[in-house]
Structures are given as structure tokens and as C-alpha cells.
Amino acid sequence: MLTERQLFLLRVLVDDYIRFAEPVGSRAIAKREDVHYSPATIRNDLADLEDMGYLEKTHTSSGRIPSEKGYRFYVDHLVSPVLLTAHEMENIKTAFTEKYYELEKVIQATAKIMSDFTSYTAIVMGPELNDTRLKHMQIIQLNDEKAIMIIVTDTGHVENRTFSLPEGVAAQDIEKLINILNEKLKNVPIFQLKLKIEHEIKNVLKNHIQNYEQMLSILDEALSDHPLDQIYYGGKNNILAQPEFQDVNKFLPLLNALEEKETIYELLRSPTSGIQIKIGHENDLIAIKDCSVITTNYSIGDEHMGTVAVIGPTRMAYPRVITLMDVVSNSLSKVLTKLY
């Protein structure tokens, strides 16, 4: 059990380390106007906090820094909400009163707002594409061997699938194929397309297209991928500007991890509602063991739709980020509810 003084000193040290990114010593704390303890008293309490695992000493300084245990205690027990300035609230309000007509544009704007306001890397996962419905399909022939299928969903998302053309496929057959698909598959959930084609569209193609087996092979290849949630970044390189990541051995694995959508998908996808904070090694991914990840969900009505996340160093400005996450996710949910 920590004493009131130890709780106070732990909060002060974490706050100062977050602000200045420098190890904090007892003398520096004693000079603060809101501190009324002697350097010796502070030094003894900091030593006790270190013994209990809340603080660590660095090799290059006599000061101390928070440990992951210290950050976790700080987040769970010592963080208080902060007030955003009137100017910041006005900027957020303005950003979300823009007339958006597509879900993707709203989400992209959200990622930019979060990165601009936190100076960290922001990631927003859009709704799972498998939960959306087909609006329109198109096939464009690139050359004699390749073509691209363009799938437009009811959320405004555009998915491009490149596939191989079987030898001898006629352009008029491709045109017939697309006309049939757009007529029969409109408003069908994306994840049901292949099943619908197998059980219903197959017979229609057989009656209207001579080489219908070739058309079925085209569809099978073009629809074989299972798309991930759409992932939007804001300030992808912001985190690399933090002092912790000046070491190439730290920032290269992190940068590579941010480029892998499968990794980000697994990192952020969570059914848990509310704000979640994972600090350092609490994240399963080794590449972000020096980072904290704060996530929250947004919704349309009562339906969970996606995730807003901020990735920063463990020395993250937690109070500010938590406040921003709450304000921005609620604003995003309100816009999307009106849009849909």
C-alpha cells in the first residue's frame, strides 16, 4: 500500500517524465512549487518506489523513470481527465460538421484529427468489409492476361482485385458477366457473394454465356481473398519523432509493424467496449514493446463498427490522449449515425 506522499510523488514524477522525456531526480521534484518535501524525504520515497517496482534507474542519469508497472498504476489510479481548450474543442467540432457523404472520408478525417492533436500515430479501423453489401461491380481488362475487378460497397469503399484471364475469354462475355452480377448481386453482403454465385448465378451464366466455366473461374479467383477491415492512418511517422525511437534498432521493427495490415488488425481488433490501454509488454507484438496503445470503439446507433487507436511511446500523455479519444470517438459515432 502506497502512502499519500508516495502516490503524490509517483504522479509528479510520471507527469514530469512524460513532459520532458528526461529522468527525474529528487532535487528537480523538490523545486516544484506544489511540492513541500525536502530532497532527502523525496529521495527516500523514490528509492522505496523503485524497490516496489514502480520506478527504474537509468544507466546514464541519477534520476528515475517510470517502469511499466509504474505506468500501469498511474493509468489505473492517478490519471485525471484534462480539459481541452476552447480552441481545440472548436476545431474538433468544425472537423466533424463537414458534409461527409462517404464513410471512408469521415474515418480518414478522424485519423488525421487524432494524429494532429496528439502528435502520435493514429489508426482507425473501418467497419469490416465482410459486413457491408455490394453496390456495384466492374471488370476492366488490363491486357490479354490480366484484368481488375472493382467492387464498390454500400459504405462507399472501393476494393480492387487483380486476377488472371483464361485464354480466349471474349470481351462480350465479360460484359454479360458484369451485367448479370450487378443485376443479381446488388445489396448482397460481401461475404455471401461466392455462395450466391455458386448456388444461383452459376445457372444463369450457363444459360447466357457459352464458356461459363471460364467466367466462374474468374469470379472464384477475384473473390478468393477475405479482405481485412479497412485501416486508415494519421501521422504514421509521428511516433518515430519521439526521443525513444531515435535508435534504429527500435524504430525499424516498429515501422515495419505499422506497414503490416494483418499485424495492425490483430493488434487493434477487440470486442471490448470503452477505452482500453495496453502498456509496453502488455502488447503481444514484440515490435511495439516500447509503445503504449490506447483504443476505443465507435458505433452507428447501437452497433459497434470499428476502432480508433493511438500508438505512442510508453511515455505517452495519457490524460490528454484519453480525453481526446473519448471526445473524438463520440463525435465520429454521431456523424456516422446521421450519415447512415
Secondary structure, 3 states (H helix, E strand, C coil): CCCHHHHHHHHHHHHHHHHHCCCECHHHHHCCCCCCCCHHHHHHHHHHHHHCCCEEECCCCCCEEECHHHHHHHHHHHCCCCCCCHHHHHHHHHHCCCCCCCHHHHHHHHHHHHHHHHCCEEEEECCCHHHCEEEEEEEEECCCCEEEEEEEECCCCEEEEEEECCCCCCHHHHHHHHHHHHHHHCCCEHHHHHHHHHHHHHHHHHHHCCCHHHHHHHHHHHCCCCCCCCEEEECCCHHHHCHHHCCHHHHHHHHHHHHCHHHHHHHHCCCCCCCEEEEHHHCCCHHHCCEEEEEEEEEECCEEEEEEEEEEECCCCHHHHHHHHHHHHHHHHHHHHHHC
